[in-house]
Amino acid sequence: MIEAETPTDSIRRKIESLGTRLSLPTVVRALGMLEGEHPSSRRGSGYDYLDIRPYEPGEEARLIDWKASARSARPMIVDKERESTGNIWLMMDVGREMNGLCANGERAVDVAANALRMFAMLSLRRSDDLSIVTGDSAHITRVPFNGGFARFEHVFDGLLDRELNRPRDFGALIDYASRIRNRRAMVVLATDETAWSSDQLAALRTICQTHPLVVVSVSVLNPFELSERFDHVIDAHSGRRLPAFMRRERTAREVATHREFVSTALEHELARARATMIRGGSSDQMFGEFVSLVSSTLARGSAMPIGGLR
């Protein structure tokens, strides 16, 4: 018997396909725009010379060294110390609340994990070092990583292959992020939309002052909304079934309005701090948001947007 393909199977193939379609110069530009530019020991557009090589189609014209090109009678690029953070921190809420379902039936934890895989794919194409951090109310676990994307998926799957049975402590995860010593490292922080509070929004300002920040916010099922797909709802916090009489249209609208207000406030706060947010209610939607983010980022850097990847 052939098992049906899951949304995660489908999105992983999309992520791998995206990784093969994006050239290395495109990856470097996209990440560089997201994280800001800081010195590191890899290639790029810094100040310490490494070597001289021919220009390749698709690379930025501003990288061409005209004196070296004149001597060689063809466009040449002088590789220098790359402007980059040097590593990426992928941080994920793994409290039991992340067992909550999205409207399409995916768990929030799986949507968030797939979003982090997208950032890992770009970072590993650039040969960055990663730190994977998972946290709940009991402990916060960090796993340093350096390798290929296939190896990353194996390690990441192993970290998530456990029951999420402890409540979240998202405040502790944010506090951990604010204590990362390498203040040039980019932080990608993933949770669901129910985790945010005014205190946490304020705490993000501190992180944005010292680190490039991307927030991944998963839109989860409104438990009070009547749905043909779900005949009953289990509360991810308590594990109890929500009484049918509580699922009313008015209550559903109030919850939806509150969630939208909080998400909008978060997006505005991040924009003011020059940070980034992507939001989606499924792995496929999150992939579309990620592609749009990369495309718009490249467009701001005077590069051609990505097409045909949705």
C-alpha positions in Angstrom: 0.0 0.0 0.0 1.4 3.4 -1.0 1.1 6.0 1.7 -0.5 9.4 0.8 1.9 12.3 0.4 1.8 14.7 3.4 2.1 18.5 3.1 5.5 18.2 4.7 6.7 15.8 1.9 5.5 18.2 -0.8 7.0 21.3 0.8 10.4 19.6 1.3 10.6 18.9 -2.4 9.8 22.5 -3.1 12.5 23.7 -0.7 15.0 21.4 -2.4 13.9 22.6 -5.8 14.3 26.2 -4.7 17.8 25.5 -3.4 18.9 24.2 -6.8 17.3 27.0 -8.8 18.9 29.9 -6.8 22.5 30.7 -7.8 25.0 31.2 -5.0 25.3 35.0 -5.8 21.5 35.3 -5.5 21.6 33.4 -2.1 24.4 35.6 -0.8 22.5 38.8 -1.8 19.2 37.7 -0.3 20.7 36.7 3.0 22.9 39.8 3.1 19.9 42.1 2.6 18.0 40.3 5.4 20.8 40.3 8.0 22.8 43.5 7.2 26.4 43.5 6.4 29.2 42.5 8.9 32.7 41.2 8.5 33.3 37.5 8.3 36.0 35.1 7.0 34.2 34.0 3.8 34.0 35.4 0.3 32.1 38.6 -0.6 32.4 42.4 -0.7 34.4 43.4 2.3 37.9 44.8 2.4 40.5 42.0 2.7 41.5 40.5 -0.7 41.3 36.8 -1.2 41.7 36.2 -5.0 40.8 37.4 -8.4 38.4 35.4 -10.7 36.4 36.0 -13.9 32.9 37.6 -13.6 30.0 35.0 -13.9 26.6 35.9 -15.4 24.1 36.7 -12.6 26.6 38.3 -10.3 26.2 41.9 -9.3 27.9 44.4 -11.6 29.1 46.4 -8.6 31.4 43.6 -7.7 33.5 44.0 -10.9 37.0 45.4 -10.3 37.6 47.6 -13.3 41.4 47.9 -12.9 41.7 44.1 -12.8 39.3 43.8 -15.7 41.3 46.3 -17.8 44.5 44.3 -17.2 42.8 41.0 -18.1 40.7 42.4 -21.0 37.6 40.8 -19.5 35.3 41.4 -16.5 37.0 40.3 -13.3 35.9 40.1 -9.7 38.2 40.5 -6.7 37.0 38.3 -4.0 37.3 39.9 -0.6 36.4 39.1 3.0 32.6 38.5 2.8 30.2 40.9 4.6 28.0 38.6 6.6 27.1 37.5 10.1 28.9 34.2 9.9 26.2 32.1 11.5 22.4 31.8 11.8 20.4 30.9 14.9 17.2 28.9 14.1 15.1 29.1 17.2 11.8 27.2 17.7 9.1 27.0 20.2 8.3 23.3 21.0 5.8 23.8 23.8 2.7 21.5 23.7 0.7 24.5 22.3 2.6 23.9 19.0 0.5 20.7 18.6 -2.4 23.0 17.7 -3.7 22.5 14.2 -3.8 25.0 11.3 -6.9 25.3 9.1 -5.6 22.7 6.6 -4.9 20.1 9.4 -1.1 20.6 9.7 0.3 21.0 13.2 1.8 24.4 13.9 5.1 22.8 14.8 5.4 21.2 11.4 4.6 24.5 9.6 7.1 26.3 11.7 9.8 23.6 11.1 9.3 23.8 7.4 9.7 27.6 7.5 13.0 27.1 9.4 14.1 24.6 6.8 13.8 27.3 4.1 16.2 29.6 6.0 18.5 26.7 6.6 18.6 25.9 2.9 19.8 29.4 2.0 22.3 29.6 4.9 23.8 26.2 4.1 24.2 27.1 0.4 26.3 29.9 1.7 28.3 27.5 3.9 27.2 29.2 7.1 27.4 27.6 10.6 23.9 27.1 12.1 22.7 26.8 15.7 19.4 25.0 16.1 17.6 25.9 19.3 14.4 24.4 20.6 12.7 25.4 23.8 9.7 24.7 26.2 9.1 25.3 29.9 11.4 22.5 30.9 14.6 23.2 29.0 16.2 24.9 26.0 18.4 22.8 23.8 21.0 24.1 21.4 22.6 21.9 18.6 25.4 23.5 16.6 25.5 22.4 13.0 27.8 22.6 10.0 27.2 20.5 6.9 24.8 19.9 4.0 21.1 20.4 3.8 20.3 16.6 3.8 22.3 16.2 7.0 20.5 19.2 8.5 17.1 17.6 7.8 18.3 14.4 9.5 19.4 16.3 12.6 16.4 18.6 12.7 14.0 15.7 12.3 15.7 13.9 15.2 15.2 17.0 17.5 11.5 17.2 16.6 10.8 13.4 16.8 9.4 13.5 20.3 6.1 14.2 22.0 5.5 17.9 22.8 4.0 17.5 26.2 5.3 20.5 28.2 3.9 24.0 28.1 5.7 26.7 26.2 7.9 29.3 27.8 8.3 31.7 24.9 9.6 34.4 27.1 12.6 32.3 28.1 13.3 31.6 24.4 13.3 35.3 23.6 15.5 35.9 26.6 17.9 33.2 25.3 18.0 34.9 21.9 18.9 38.3 23.6 21.9 36.7 25.2 23.5 35.3 22.1 27.1 36.7 22.3 27.7 37.0 18.6 25.7 40.2 18.1 26.1 40.0 14.3 24.4 36.6 14.0 20.9 36.5 12.4 18.1 35.1 14.6 15.1 33.3 13.1 12.5 32.9 15.8 9.4 30.6 15.1 6.2 30.1 17.1 2.5 30.3 16.5 0.4 33.5 16.6 -1.1 32.7 20.1 2.3 33.1 21.8 2.6 36.8 21.5 2.0 39.3 24.3 2.8 43.0 24.8 5.8 42.0 27.1 7.2 39.8 24.3 6.8 42.5 21.7 8.8 44.8 23.9 11.5 42.2 24.4 11.9 41.9 20.6 13.1 45.5 20.5 16.1 44.5 22.6 17.0 41.7 20.1 16.5 44.0 17.1 19.1 46.4 18.6 21.8 43.8 18.6 20.8 41.1 16.0 19.2 40.9 12.6 15.8 39.3 13.3 13.2 37.3 11.4 10.0 36.2 13.1 8.0 33.2 11.8 4.4 33.3 13.1 2.1 30.4 12.3 -1.6 31.1 11.9 -3.5 28.4 13.8 -7.1 27.2 13.7 -9.7 29.4 15.4 -11.1 27.0 18.0 -14.5 28.7 18.1 -15.0 28.8 14.3 -17.5 26.2 12.9 -15.8 24.0 10.3 -16.9 21.1 8.1 -13.3 19.7 8.4 -13.3 19.4 12.2 -16.4 18.2 14.0 -14.7 18.9 17.4 -11.7 20.8 18.7 -9.1 19.7 21.4 -7.5 22.5 23.3 -3.8 22.3 22.8 -3.1 23.8 26.3 -5.2 21.5 28.4 -5.9 18.5 26.0 -9.6 18.8 26.7 -12.3 18.8 24.1 -13.9 22.2 23.6 -17.7 22.1 24.3 -19.8 22.4 21.2 -22.0 25.2 22.7 -18.9 27.5 22.9 -18.3 27.4 19.1 -20.3 30.4 18.2 -19.9 32.8 15.3 -19.7 35.9 17.5 -16.9 34.4 19.7 -15.0 33.2 16.6 -15.1 36.8 15.2 -13.8 38.2 18.4 -10.9 35.7 18.5 -10.1 36.4 14.8 -10.1 40.2 15.4 -7.9 39.9 18.4 -5.4 37.7 16.6 -5.3 40.0 13.6 -4.7 43.0 16.0 -1.8 41.3 17.7 -0.2 40.1 14.4 -0.5 43.6 12.9 1.0 45.1 16.0 3.9 42.6 15.8 4.5 43.3 12.1 4.5 47.1 12.7 6.9 46.7 15.7 9.3 44.6 13.6 9.1 47.0 10.7 10.0 49.9 12.9 13.0 47.9 14.2 14.0 47.0 10.6 13.3 43.3 11.3 11.2 40.9 9.2 8.1 38.8 9.7 6.6 36.0 7.7 3.2 34.6 8.5 1.2 31.7 7.2 -1.3 29.1 8.1 0.2 26.1 6.2 3.5 24.9 4.9 2.5 25.8 1.4 1.4 29.3 2.3 4.6 29.8 4.4 6.7 28.8 1.3 4.9 31.4 -0.8 5.6 34.0 1.8 9.2 33.0 1.9 9.6 33.2 -1.9 7.9 36.6 -1.8 10.2 37.8 0.9 13.3 36.7 -1.0 12.0 38.2 -4.2 11.2 41.6 -2.6 14.5 41.6 -0.8 16.4 41.1 -4.1 14.2 43.7 -5.7 15.3 46.2 -3.1 18.9 45.3 -3.9 18.3 46.0 -7.6 18.2 42.4 -8.5 15.6 40.5 -10.6 12.8 38.9 -8.6 12.3 35.2 -8.5 9.6 33.7 -10.7 8.0 30.4 -11.3 8.7 28.9 -7.8 5.3 28.9 -6.2 
